[in-house]
Amino acid sequence: MSFIITADCIKCGACIEICPEKAIVEDDTQYIITDDCIECGLCLKECPLDAIKANNNKK
């Protein structure tokens, strides 16, 4: 399983601060989760808007 950041993201930075691998980076319009993600789920729990979702369609 992997995670995706949805359009509900307001770029508050909570996920970036909690990520132990620094796998969340700022894109032009929103944050994205890179391939460095270890799928720990900390970002999912930290997001105040539930803008991070599980993505079962991992490559």
PDB file as gemmi writes it, atoms N, CA and C in Angstrom:
CRYST1    1.000    1.000    1.000  90.00  90.00  90.00 P 1                      
ATOM      1  N   MET A   1       0.844  -1.176   0.000  1.00  0.00           N  
ATOM      2  CA  MET A   1       0.000   0.000   0.000  1.00  0.00           C  
ATOM      3  C   MET A   1       0.887   1.235   0.000  1.00  0.00           C  
ATOM      4  N   SER A   2       0.438   2.246  -0.655  1.00  0.00           N  
ATOM      5  CA  SER A   2       1.137   3.531  -0.652  1.00  0.00           C  
ATOM      6  C   SER A   2       0.124   4.600  -0.277  1.00  0.00           C  
ATOM      7  N   PHE A   3       0.575   5.833  -0.229  1.00  0.00           N  
ATOM      8  CA  PHE A   3      -0.301   6.927   0.144  1.00  0.00           C  
ATOM      9  C   PHE A   3      -0.273   8.006  -0.924  1.00  0.00           C  
ATOM     10  N   ILE A   4      -1.392   8.715  -1.053  1.00  0.00           N  
ATOM     11  CA  ILE A   4      -1.467   9.845  -1.967  1.00  0.00           C  
ATOM     12  C   ILE A   4      -2.018  11.045  -1.208  1.00  0.00           C  
ATOM     13  N   ILE A   5      -1.653  12.217  -1.653  1.00  0.00           N  
ATOM     14  CA  ILE A   5      -2.174  13.444  -1.069  1.00  0.00           C  
ATOM     15  C   ILE A   5      -3.233  13.985  -2.018  1.00  0.00           C  
ATOM     16  N   THR A   6      -4.425  14.165  -1.505  1.00  0.00           N  
ATOM     17  CA  THR A   6      -5.556  14.579  -2.335  1.00  0.00           C  
ATOM     18  C   THR A   6      -5.620  16.099  -2.485  1.00  0.00           C  
ATOM     19  N   ALA A   7      -6.563  16.545  -3.287  1.00  0.00           N  
ATOM     20  CA  ALA A   7      -6.762  17.980  -3.520  1.00  0.00           C  
ATOM     21  C   ALA A   7      -7.255  18.703  -2.275  1.00  0.00           C  
ATOM     22  N   ASP A   8      -7.641  17.976  -1.239  1.00  0.00           N  
ATOM     23  CA  ASP A   8      -8.065  18.590   0.019  1.00  0.00           C  
ATOM     24  C   ASP A   8      -6.895  19.206   0.788  1.00  0.00           C  
ATOM     25  N   CYS A   9      -5.694  18.898   0.373  1.00  0.00           N  
ATOM     26  CA  CYS A   9      -4.478  19.396   1.036  1.00  0.00           C  
ATOM     27  C   CYS A   9      -4.417  20.924   0.971  1.00  0.00           C  
ATOM     28  N   ILE A  10      -4.159  21.545   2.126  1.00  0.00           N  
ATOM     29  CA  ILE A  10      -4.005  23.006   2.174  1.00  0.00           C  
ATOM     30  C   ILE A  10      -2.549  23.406   2.394  1.00  0.00           C  
ATOM     31  N   LYS A  11      -1.651  22.444   2.264  1.00  0.00           N  
ATOM     32  CA  LYS A  11      -0.204  22.673   2.406  1.00  0.00           C  
ATOM     33  C   LYS A  11       0.149  23.282   3.768  1.00  0.00           C  
ATOM     34  N   CYS A  12      -0.385  22.681   4.839  1.00  0.00           N  
ATOM     35  CA  CYS A  12      -0.117  23.191   6.187  1.00  0.00           C  
ATOM     36  C   CYS A  12       1.269  22.788   6.685  1.00  0.00           C  
ATOM     37  N   GLY A  13       1.838  21.718   6.122  1.00  0.00           N  
ATOM     38  CA  GLY A  13       3.182  21.301   6.488  1.00  0.00           C  
ATOM     39  C   GLY A  13       3.262  20.233   7.562  1.00  0.00           C  
ATOM     40  N   ALA A  14       2.142  19.832   8.138  1.00  0.00           N  
ATOM     41  CA  ALA A  14       2.155  18.834   9.207  1.00  0.00           C  
ATOM     42  C   ALA A  14       2.774  17.516   8.742  1.00  0.00           C  
ATOM     43  N   CYS A  15       2.453  17.092   7.546  1.00  0.00           N  
ATOM     44  CA  CYS A  15       2.965  15.821   7.031  1.00  0.00           C  
ATOM     45  C   CYS A  15       4.469  15.899   6.757  1.00  0.00           C  
ATOM     46  N   ILE A  16       4.915  17.027   6.249  1.00  0.00           N  
ATOM     47  CA  ILE A  16       6.337  17.196   5.958  1.00  0.00           C  
ATOM     48  C   ILE A  16       7.154  17.119   7.238  1.00  0.00           C  
ATOM     49  N   GLU A  17       6.650  17.748   8.290  1.00  0.00           N  
ATOM     50  CA  GLU A  17       7.363  17.772   9.565  1.00  0.00           C  
ATOM     51  C   GLU A  17       7.454  16.393  10.207  1.00  0.00           C  
ATOM     52  N   ILE A  18       6.440  15.558  10.047  1.00  0.00           N  
ATOM     53  CA  ILE A  18       6.386  14.261  10.721  1.00  0.00           C  
ATOM     54  C   ILE A  18       7.094  13.148   9.937  1.00  0.00           C  
ATOM     55  N   CYS A  19       7.297  13.329   8.646  1.00  0.00           N  
ATOM     56  CA  CYS A  19       7.850  12.263   7.799  1.00  0.00           C  
ATOM     57  C   CYS A  19       9.315  11.965   8.145  1.00  0.00           C  
ATOM     58  N   PRO A  20       9.602  10.730   8.608  1.00  0.00           N  
ATOM     59  CA  PRO A  20      10.975  10.394   8.993  1.00  0.00           C  
ATOM     60  C   PRO A  20      11.935  10.276   7.805  1.00  0.00           C  
ATOM     61  N   GLU A  21      11.412  10.088   6.622  1.00  0.00           N  
ATOM     62  CA  GLU A  21      12.240   9.914   5.432  1.00  0.00           C  
ATOM     63  C   GLU A  21      12.292  11.155   4.553  1.00  0.00           C  
ATOM     64  N   LYS A  22      11.616  12.224   4.970  1.00  0.00           N  
ATOM     65  CA  LYS A  22      11.538  13.454   4.160  1.00  0.00           C  
ATOM     66  C   LYS A  22      11.040  13.128   2.750  1.00  0.00           C  
ATOM     67  N   ALA A  23      10.026  12.248   2.698  1.00  0.00           N  
ATOM     68  CA  ALA A  23       9.504  11.756   1.422  1.00  0.00           C  
ATOM     69  C   ALA A  23       8.339  12.577   0.899  1.00  0.00           C  
ATOM     70  N   ILE A  24       8.003  13.664   1.582  1.00  0.00           N  
ATOM     71  CA  ILE A  24       6.927  14.534   1.119  1.00  0.00           C  
ATOM     72  C   ILE A  24       7.550  15.860   0.723  1.00  0.00           C  
ATOM     73  N   VAL A  25       7.284  16.255  -0.515  1.00  0.00           N  
ATOM     74  CA  VAL A  25       7.880  17.483  -1.048  1.00  0.00           C  
ATOM     75  C   VAL A  25       6.801  18.381  -1.630  1.00  0.00           C  
ATOM     76  N   GLU A  26       7.123  19.651  -1.736  1.00  0.00           N  
ATOM     77  CA  GLU A  26       6.170  20.620  -2.272  1.00  0.00           C  
ATOM     78  C   GLU A  26       6.272  20.663  -3.788  1.00  0.00           C  
ATOM     79  N   ASP A  27       5.130  20.519  -4.438  1.00  0.00           N  
ATOM     80  CA  ASP A  27       5.021  20.652  -5.880  1.00  0.00           C  
ATOM     81  C   ASP A  27       4.402  22.025  -6.148  1.00  0.00           C  
ATOM     82  N   ASP A  28       4.165  22.370  -7.375  1.00  0.00           N  
ATOM     83  CA  ASP A  28       3.587  23.669  -7.703  1.00  0.00           C  
ATOM     84  C   ASP A  28       2.240  23.909  -7.037  1.00  0.00           C  
ATOM     85  N   THR A  29       1.381  22.908  -7.033  1.00  0.00           N  
ATOM     86  CA  THR A  29       0.027  23.103  -6.526  1.00  0.00           C  
ATOM     87  C   THR A  29      -0.254  22.408  -5.206  1.00  0.00           C  
ATOM     88  N   GLN A  30       0.501  21.384  -4.853  1.00  0.00           N  
ATOM     89  CA  GLN A  30       0.258  20.657  -3.611  1.00  0.00           C  
ATOM     90  C   GLN A  30       1.507  19.884  -3.216  1.00  0.00           C  
ATOM     91  N   TYR A  31       1.419  19.144  -2.134  1.00  0.00           N  
ATOM     92  CA  TYR A  31       2.513  18.270  -1.716  1.00  0.00           C  
ATOM     93  C   TYR A  31       2.383  16.942  -2.446  1.00  0.00           C  
ATOM     94  N   ILE A  32       3.499  16.284  -2.645  1.00  0.00           N  
ATOM     95  CA  ILE A  32       3.490  14.947  -3.236  1.00  0.00           C  
ATOM     96  C   ILE A  32       4.357  14.028  -2.383  1.00  0.00           C  
ATOM     97  N   ILE A  33       4.038  12.756  -2.429  1.00  0.00           N  
ATOM     98  CA  ILE A  33       4.802  11.751  -1.699  1.00  0.00           C  
ATOM     99  C   ILE A  33       5.717  11.057  -2.700  1.00  0.00           C  
ATOM    100  N   THR A  34       7.007  11.079  -2.427  1.00  0.00           N  
ATOM    101  CA  THR A  34       7.995  10.516  -3.351  1.00  0.00           C  
ATOM    102  C   THR A  34       8.179   9.015  -3.125  1.00  0.00           C  
ATOM    103  N   ASP A  35       8.997   8.416  -3.958  1.00  0.00           N  
ATOM    104  CA  ASP A  35       9.301   6.995  -3.843  1.00  0.00           C  
ATOM    105  C   ASP A  35      10.124   6.671  -2.602  1.00  0.00           C  
ATOM    106  N   ASP A  36      10.592   7.692  -1.885  1.00  0.00           N  
ATOM    107  CA  ASP A  36      11.341   7.467  -0.652  1.00  0.00           C  
ATOM    108  C   ASP A  36      10.433   7.066   0.509  1.00  0.00           C  
ATOM    109  N   CYS A  37       9.134   7.133   0.302  1.00  0.00           N  
ATOM    110  CA  CYS A  37       8.149   6.791   1.339  1.00  0.00           C  
ATOM    111  C   CYS A  37       8.342   5.336   1.792  1.00  0.00           C  
ATOM    112  N   ILE A  38       8.377   5.146   3.109  1.00  0.00           N  
ATOM    113  CA  ILE A  38       8.505   3.796   3.669  1.00  0.00           C  
ATOM    114  C   ILE A  38       7.152   3.266   4.167  1.00  0.00           C  
ATOM    115  N   GLU A  39       6.086   3.994   3.863  1.00  0.00           N  
ATOM    116  CA  GLU A  39       4.718   3.585   4.168  1.00  0.00           C  
ATOM    117  C   GLU A  39       4.477   3.380   5.659  1.00  0.00           C  
ATOM    118  N   CYS A  40       5.058   4.257   6.483  1.00  0.00           N  
ATOM    119  CA  CYS A  40       4.890   4.146   7.935  1.00  0.00           C  
ATOM    120  C   CYS A  40       3.521   4.630   8.393  1.00  0.00           C  
ATOM    121  N   GLY A  41       2.881   5.502   7.606  1.00  0.00           N  
ATOM    122  CA  GLY A  41       1.549   5.988   7.932  1.00  0.00           C  
ATOM    123  C   GLY A  41       1.494   7.172   8.885  1.00  0.00           C  
ATOM    124  N   LEU A  42       2.645   7.689   9.294  1.00  0.00           N  
ATOM    125  CA  LEU A  42       2.644   8.827  10.205  1.00  0.00           C  
ATOM    126  C   LEU A  42       1.963  10.044   9.594  1.00  0.00           C  
ATOM    127  N   CYS A  43       2.188  10.280   8.314  1.00  0.00           N  
ATOM    128  CA  CYS A  43       1.572  11.435   7.645  1.00  0.00           C  
ATOM    129  C   CYS A  43       0.057  11.301   7.626  1.00  0.00           C  
ATOM    130  N   LEU A  44      -0.411  10.099   7.383  1.00  0.00           N  
ATOM    131  CA  LEU A  44      -1.842   9.818   7.341  1.00  0.00           C  
ATOM    132  C   LEU A  44      -2.507  10.193   8.665  1.00  0.00           C  
ATOM    133  N   LYS A  45      -1.862   9.843   9.764  1.00  0.00           N  
ATOM    134  CA  LYS A  45      -2.390  10.131  11.096  1.00  0.00           C  
ATOM    135  C   LYS A  45      -2.251  11.608  11.459  1.00  0.00           C  
ATOM    136  N   GLU A  46      -1.254  12.283  10.929  1.00  0.00           N  
ATOM    137  CA  GLU A  46      -0.959  13.665  11.305  1.00  0.00           C  
ATOM    138  C   GLU A  46      -1.797  14.690  10.553  1.00  0.00           C  
ATOM    139  N   CYS A  47      -2.260  14.363   9.373  1.00  0.00           N  
ATOM    140  CA  CYS A  47      -2.980  15.333   8.540  1.00  0.00           C  
ATOM    141  C   CYS A  47      -4.290  15.774   9.196  1.00  0.00           C  
ATOM    142  N   PRO A  48      -4.438  17.075   9.468  1.00  0.00           N  
ATOM    143  CA  PRO A  48      -5.640  17.558  10.149  1.00  0.00           C  
ATOM    144  C   PRO A  48      -6.893  17.544   9.265  1.00  0.00           C  
ATOM    145  N   LEU A  49      -6.722  17.434   7.965  1.00  0.00           N  
ATOM    146  CA  LEU A  49      -7.865  17.442   7.049  1.00  0.00           C  
ATOM    147  C   LEU A  49      -8.153  16.090   6.407  1.00  0.00           C  
ATOM    148  N   ASP A  50      -7.432  15.057   6.828  1.00  0.00           N  
ATOM    149  CA  ASP A  50      -7.560  13.734   6.206  1.00  0.00           C  
ATOM    150  C   ASP A  50      -7.369  13.806   4.697  1.00  0.00           C  
ATOM    151  N   ALA A  51      -6.409  14.620   4.279  1.00  0.00           N  
ATOM    152  CA  ALA A  51      -6.137  14.794   2.849  1.00  0.00           C  
ATOM    153  C   ALA A  51      -5.173  13.747   2.300  1.00  0.00           C  
ATOM    154  N   ILE A  52      -4.686  12.870   3.157  1.00  0.00           N  
ATOM    155  CA  ILE A  52      -3.801  11.797   2.719  1.00  0.00           C  
ATOM    156  C   ILE A  52      -4.589  10.498   2.794  1.00  0.00           C  
ATOM    157  N   LYS A  53      -4.581   9.770   1.698  1.00  0.00           N  
ATOM    158  CA  LYS A  53      -5.372   8.544   1.601  1.00  0.00           C  
ATOM    159  C   LYS A  53      -4.481   7.374   1.216  1.00  0.00           C  
ATOM    160  N   ALA A  54      -4.914   6.184   1.613  1.00  0.00           N  
ATOM    161  CA  ALA A  54      -4.236   4.962   1.196  1.00  0.00           C  
ATOM    162  C   ALA A  54      -4.509   4.754  -0.293  1.00  0.00           C  
ATOM    163  N   ASN A  55      -3.477   4.352  -1.011  1.00  0.00           N  
ATOM    164  CA  ASN A  55      -3.603   4.095  -2.443  1.00  0.00           C  
ATOM    165  C   ASN A  55      -3.249   2.634  -2.674  1.00  0.00           C  
ATOM    166  N   ASN A  56      -4.232   1.824  -2.930  1.00  0.00           N  
ATOM    167  CA  ASN A  56      -3.988   0.404  -3.140  1.00  0.00           C  
ATOM    168  C   ASN A  56      -3.533   0.083  -4.556  1.00  0.00           C  
ATOM    169  N   ASN A  57      -3.403   1.086  -5.401  1.00  0.00           N  
ATOM    170  CA  ASN A  57      -2.984   0.877  -6.783  1.00  0.00           C  
ATOM    171  C   ASN A  57      -1.503   1.166  -6.971  1.00  0.00           C  
ATOM    172  N   LYS A  58      -0.685   0.763  -6.009  1.00  0.00           N  
ATOM    173  CA  LYS A  58       0.754   1.012  -6.087  1.00  0.00           C  
ATOM    174  C   LYS A  58       1.331   0.334  -7.307  1.00  0.00           C  
ATOM    175  N   LYS A  59       2.283   1.026  -7.937  1.00  0.00           N  
ATOM    176  CA  LYS A  59       2.887   0.513  -9.171  1.00  0.00           C  
ATOM    177  C   LYS A  59       3.484  -0.836  -9.045  1.00  0.00           C  
TER     178      LYS A  59                                                      
END                                                                             
